[in-house]
Amino acid sequence: MKARFTPRAAAVAALAACLVTSTAGLVLAQTPVPKPAAALPPASDALPVPPPPAIKASAWVLMDAASGNVLAGENIDTKVEPASITKVMTSYVIAAEMKGGKVKDTDLVMMSENAWRKGGAATDGSYSGFAVNKTAPLIEMEKGMVVQSGNDAAIALAEHVAGSEDAFASLMNQYAARIGMKNTHFMNPHGLSQENHYSTARDLALLGRALIHDYPVAYSYNKIKELTVGPITQNNRNRLLWLDPSADGIKTGHHSGAGYCLMGSAKRGDQRLISVVMGSTSDDQRTVDSQALLNWGFRFYETHRLYDARKVIAKQKVWKGTADEVQLGVAEPLLVTVPRGKYAQLKPSMDVSKTLVAPIKQGQALGTVKVVLDGKVIAQRPLVALSAVEEGGFFKRLWDEFWMWWESE
């Protein structure tokens, strides 16, 4: 006997087809395609990652710039004096205030007598060489602070941006909180020893990561090897710039209370690492240890680009819209850093809302893409709409409202 094909059966069949299209909730992403066999790392890379090199410092950390994950470290949350690495925060504040339209790189910055007396050539600290009671473009004054580690330039810039060092320090602490520096407090823009002026190796690595990501132009000043101000030419104190072609920052620091410090960074291919060595015993030691950390990280970890920015990686059913689906992707490239030999074990997945209803704005977060390795989430990003979906007409909304009701029964 033949089965009867009733209108309700047709509706159920249509509904079933609709459900196949809209199986949201948890949508599995395609597993990244492993490299061809010929390009795989040697079999030894499948072994556990060996311990990092022995570092002669009171606190240190190696961080993956793509994710912010700590690859290795010791005393990473112990409060230490940041010395002139403080000036990385000063650069960040200047860049942020510039982006907000409050200052310009062409502003003329005065080397005040206060700045000159506290941080100029007559002091024991590093100085930029700008003449007292004379002005220079903000961008040049900032380079004098970054390249030559000029305490005088840091003070002059703070006075220009905020009116005083104290007011500028308040800005520093506000921006530090936004970055996620939970164990940091700044009292000045230069890093000379002062009560309640402290940070940690982890926080400083997060700061370096934020400057690289948020303000790449300001970050680029850190790779300048030498700078001439008037008759004085001074070299960048970061010796990694001469030793490692892949190194492009970030900042050294030193005074009696802090010891020798170095925040370093290097990029090889898509992979960028950030090292922070605090309280080292000498300039040579901080350089050797920083280079060893970076080499260890690049040797035993690798970075992979899983998804490009604004490229379609999934499509999802949309109700009551001018289009029946929306394309999903990530706003920024999704890179993950994993131990070598672990790439094929990555497990990406996408979690998207079961019911998406128009209107949907371009860039609107509609779900999450996660990447799991060995049962742990190692990367997570919002899934956003790559294009807008406007609200449909009256009959489209009415029709979809019926089917949404039907599906809920």
C-alpha positions in Angstrom: 0.0 0.0 0.0 1.4 3.4 -1.0 2.0 6.0 1.6 -0.3 9.1 1.3 1.5 12.3 0.6 -0.6 14.9 2.5 0.0 18.6 2.8 1.1 18.2 6.4 3.7 15.5 5.3 5.0 18.0 2.8 5.3 20.6 5.5 7.1 18.2 7.7 9.5 17.4 4.9 10.1 21.1 4.2 10.6 21.6 7.9 13.1 18.8 8.0 15.0 20.4 5.2 14.9 23.7 7.0 16.3 22.0 10.1 19.2 20.5 8.2 20.0 24.0 7.0 19.8 25.5 10.5 21.6 23.0 12.7 23.1 25.8 14.8 24.0 25.5 18.5 27.4 23.8 18.1 28.8 23.9 14.6 32.1 22.1 14.1 34.7 23.9 12.1 36.9 22.1 9.6 40.0 20.8 11.2 43.1 22.7 9.9 44.6 20.8 7.0 48.0 19.3 8.3 51.1 20.2 6.4 52.2 17.7 3.7 54.2 14.9 5.0 57.4 16.2 3.4 57.1 19.5 5.3 56.4 18.0 8.7 59.0 18.7 11.5 61.4 15.9 12.4 60.0 13.1 14.5 62.0 14.4 17.5 59.5 17.3 17.6 56.9 14.9 18.9 58.8 14.6 22.1 57.9 16.7 25.1 59.2 20.3 25.1 62.4 20.4 27.1 62.9 22.8 30.0 63.8 26.4 29.0 67.3 27.7 29.5 68.5 28.6 32.9 68.0 32.4 33.3 70.1 34.4 35.8 67.4 37.0 36.7 65.0 37.6 39.6 62.0 37.3 37.3 61.5 36.4 33.7 58.8 35.3 31.2 58.5 34.3 27.6 55.1 35.1 26.0 53.5 34.2 22.7 52.4 37.5 21.2 49.5 35.9 19.2 47.6 34.6 22.2 49.2 36.2 25.2 49.9 32.7 26.6 53.0 32.3 28.8 55.3 29.6 27.3 57.8 29.7 30.2 58.6 31.9 33.2 59.7 32.3 36.8 58.3 34.7 39.4 56.2 36.1 36.6 53.8 37.9 39.0 56.4 39.1 41.6 56.4 42.8 41.8 59.7 44.4 40.6 61.0 47.8 39.7 60.5 48.2 35.9 63.3 50.8 35.5 63.3 52.4 32.0 61.0 49.7 30.6 58.4 52.1 32.1 59.0 54.2 29.0 57.1 51.5 26.9 54.0 52.5 28.9 54.8 56.2 28.2 54.9 55.4 24.5 51.6 53.6 24.7 49.9 56.5 26.5 51.2 59.0 23.9 50.1 56.8 21.0 46.6 56.3 22.6 46.2 60.1 23.2 47.4 60.8 19.7 44.8 58.4 18.3 42.2 60.2 20.4 43.1 63.5 18.7 44.5 65.1 21.9 48.0 65.5 20.7 49.8 65.3 17.3 53.2 64.0 16.3 53.9 67.5 14.9 53.3 69.2 18.3 56.2 71.2 19.5 57.3 69.8 22.9 59.2 72.0 25.3 62.3 70.7 27.1 61.4 72.4 30.3 63.9 73.3 33.0 62.2 70.7 35.2 62.6 68.0 32.7 66.2 69.0 32.0 67.2 69.2 35.7 65.6 65.8 36.5 66.6 63.9 33.5 69.1 65.8 31.5 72.9 65.4 30.9 73.7 66.7 34.3 72.1 63.6 35.9 73.5 60.1 36.3 70.7 58.7 34.1 70.3 58.4 30.4 69.3 61.5 28.5 68.2 62.6 25.0 70.3 65.7 24.4 67.5 68.1 23.5 68.4 71.7 24.6 66.7 73.1 27.7 64.0 75.7 27.1 63.9 74.7 23.4 61.2 72.8 21.5 61.2 69.8 19.2 58.5 68.0 17.4 56.7 65.4 19.5 57.8 62.5 17.2 61.5 63.5 17.6 61.2 63.9 21.3 59.5 60.5 21.6 62.3 58.9 19.5 64.8 60.5 22.0 63.0 58.7 24.8 62.7 55.4 23.0 66.1 55.0 21.3 68.3 56.9 23.8 66.1 56.1 26.8 66.1 59.8 27.6 64.6 60.5 31.1 64.5 64.2 30.1 62.4 63.4 27.0 60.0 61.2 29.0 59.3 64.1 31.5 58.9 66.7 28.7 56.5 64.4 26.9 54.5 63.8 30.1 54.2 67.5 30.8 53.1 68.2 27.2 50.5 65.4 27.1 49.0 65.8 30.6 50.4 69.0 32.1 52.5 67.3 34.8 54.2 64.0 35.6 51.6 63.2 38.3 48.7 63.7 35.9 50.5 61.6 33.2 51.1 58.8 35.7 47.4 58.7 36.3 46.8 58.2 32.6 49.5 55.5 32.7 47.6 53.6 35.4 44.3 53.9 33.6 45.7 52.5 30.3 47.5 49.8 32.2 44.2 48.6 33.7 42.7 48.5 30.2 45.5 46.4 29.0 45.1 43.9 31.9 48.2 44.8 33.9 46.8 43.6 37.2 49.9 44.0 39.4 51.3 47.3 38.2 51.4 50.8 39.4 53.2 53.7 37.9 54.4 56.9 39.6 56.4 58.5 36.8 57.0 58.3 33.1 60.7 57.4 33.1 61.2 54.6 35.6 63.6 56.1 38.0 63.2 54.4 41.4 60.2 55.7 43.4 58.0 54.3 46.1 54.9 52.5 44.7 56.3 52.3 41.2 56.3 48.6 40.3 55.2 46.0 37.8 55.7 42.3 37.0 57.3 40.3 34.2 53.9 39.1 33.0 52.4 42.6 33.1 55.3 44.0 31.2 55.0 41.3 28.5 51.3 42.2 28.2 52.3 45.8 27.8 54.8 45.0 25.0 52.1 42.8 23.3 49.6 45.7 23.5 52.0 48.3 22.0 52.9 45.9 19.1 49.2 45.2 18.4 47.5 48.5 19.1 50.1 51.0 17.9 52.6 49.5 15.4 54.0 52.8 14.3 54.9 53.8 17.8 56.4 50.3 18.3 58.5 50.7 15.2 60.7 53.4 16.9 62.1 50.6 19.1 64.1 49.1 16.3 66.0 52.3 15.5 69.6 51.5 16.3 70.9 55.0 16.7 69.7 58.6 16.9 71.4 62.0 16.6 70.2 65.0 18.5 72.3 68.1 17.9 75.9 67.1 18.0 75.2 63.9 20.1 74.7 60.5 18.5 73.7 57.7 20.8 73.1 54.0 20.2 70.0 52.0 21.2 70.9 50.0 24.3 69.0 46.9 23.2 71.9 44.8 21.9 69.5 42.2 20.5 69.0 44.5 17.5 72.5 43.8 16.5 72.6 40.1 17.4 69.3 38.9 16.0 68.0 40.0 12.6 64.5 39.0 13.6 64.6 41.2 16.8 62.8 44.6 16.5 62.5 45.7 20.2 61.7 46.5 22.8 63.4 48.3 25.7 66.2 48.0 28.2 66.2 49.3 31.8 68.7 49.6 34.6 69.2 51.2 38.0 70.6 50.0 41.3 67.2 48.9 42.6 66.0 47.1 39.5 69.2 45.6 38.2 69.6 45.0 34.5 66.3 44.5 32.6 65.3 43.8 29.0 62.0 43.5 27.3 62.8 41.8 23.9 60.7 40.8 21.0 61.4 39.1 17.7 59.3 37.9 14.7 60.1 35.0 12.5 57.4 34.3 9.8 54.0 34.6 11.5 55.4 33.8 14.9 56.3 36.6 17.4 57.6 36.1 20.9 58.1 38.5 23.7 60.7 38.0 26.4 61.1 39.9 29.7 64.1 39.5 31.9 64.1 41.5 35.2 66.8 41.9 37.8 69.7 40.5 35.7 73.3 40.8 36.9 74.7 42.7 33.9 74.1 44.1 30.4 75.8 41.0 28.9 73.7 38.6 31.0 70.3 40.2 30.2 71.2 40.1 26.5 72.4 36.5 26.6 69.4 35.3 28.5 66.9 37.1 26.4 68.4 35.7 23.2 68.4 32.2 24.7 64.8 32.5 25.6 63.7 33.7 22.2 65.8 30.9 20.5 64.3 28.3 22.7 60.7 29.5 22.0 61.2 29.6 18.3 62.8 26.2 18.3 60.2 24.3 20.3 57.0 26.2 19.4 55.4 27.2 16.1 52.7 29.6 15.1 50.0 28.7 12.6 47.4 31.0 10.9 44.1 29.1 11.2 41.8 31.7 9.8 42.4 35.0 8.0 40.5 38.1 8.9 37.1 38.7 7.2 37.2 35.4 5.3 34.2 33.2 5.3 34.6 30.2 7.6 31.0 29.3 8.3 27.4 30.2 7.1 24.4 30.3 9.4 20.6 30.3 8.8 18.9 33.7 9.4 15.2 34.2 10.0 13.1 37.2 8.9 15.9 38.7 6.8 16.4 39.8 3.2 18.9 37.0 3.0 18.4 33.5 4.3 21.9 33.1 5.7 24.8 35.1 7.1 28.5 34.6 6.5 30.7 34.3 9.6 34.3 34.9 10.1 36.8 36.5 12.5 37.6 40.3 12.7 41.4 39.6 13.0 43.6 36.7 11.9 43.4 33.8 14.3 46.9 32.5 15.0 47.8 29.8 17.5 51.2 28.9 18.9 51.7 25.2 19.8 54.6 22.9 20.6 56.1 21.6 17.3 54.5 18.5 16.1 51.1 19.3 17.7 49.5 21.1 14.8 47.5 18.1 13.5 46.0 17.6 17.0 44.3 21.0 17.0 40.5 20.7 17.3 38.6 23.9 16.3 34.9 24.2 16.9 32.3 27.0 16.4 29.5 27.7 18.9 26.7 29.8 17.2 23.3 30.8 18.5 20.6 28.4 17.4 18.2 31.2 16.2 19.5 34.2 14.4 16.9 36.8 13.6 17.4 39.9 11.3 18.4 42.6 11.4 22.1 41.7 11.8 24.8 44.3 11.7 28.1 43.8 9.9 30.7 43.0 12.5 28.1 41.9 15.1 29.3 39.0 17.3 27.1 36.0 16.7 29.2 33.2 18.3 32.6 31.9 19.2 35.3 29.9 17.5 37.5 27.9 19.9 40.7 26.0 19.3 41.4 23.1 21.7 44.6 21.2 22.2 45.0 18.3 24.7 41.6 19.2 26.2 42.4 22.8 26.8 41.2 25.9 25.0 44.3 27.6 23.6 42.6 30.3 21.5 39.1 31.8 21.4 37.7 34.6 19.2 34.3 36.0 18.5 32.6 34.9 15.3 31.2 38.0 13.6 28.9 38.7 10.7 30.9 39.6 7.6 28.0 41.5 6.1 24.8 43.0 7.3 21.4 41.2 6.9 18.5 43.7 6.8 15.1 42.9 8.0 12.8 41.3 5.4 9.5 42.5 4.2 6.1 41.9 6.0 5.3 38.6 4.3 8.9 37.2 4.7 8.7 38.0 8.4 5.3 36.5 8.7 6.3 33.3 6.9 9.5 32.9 9.0 7.5 33.5 12.1 5.3 30.6 11.2 8.2 28.3 10.6 9.9 29.4 13.8 6.8 28.6 15.7 6.5 25.2 13.9 10.0 24.3 14.8 9.6 25.2 18.4 6.6 22.8 18.8 
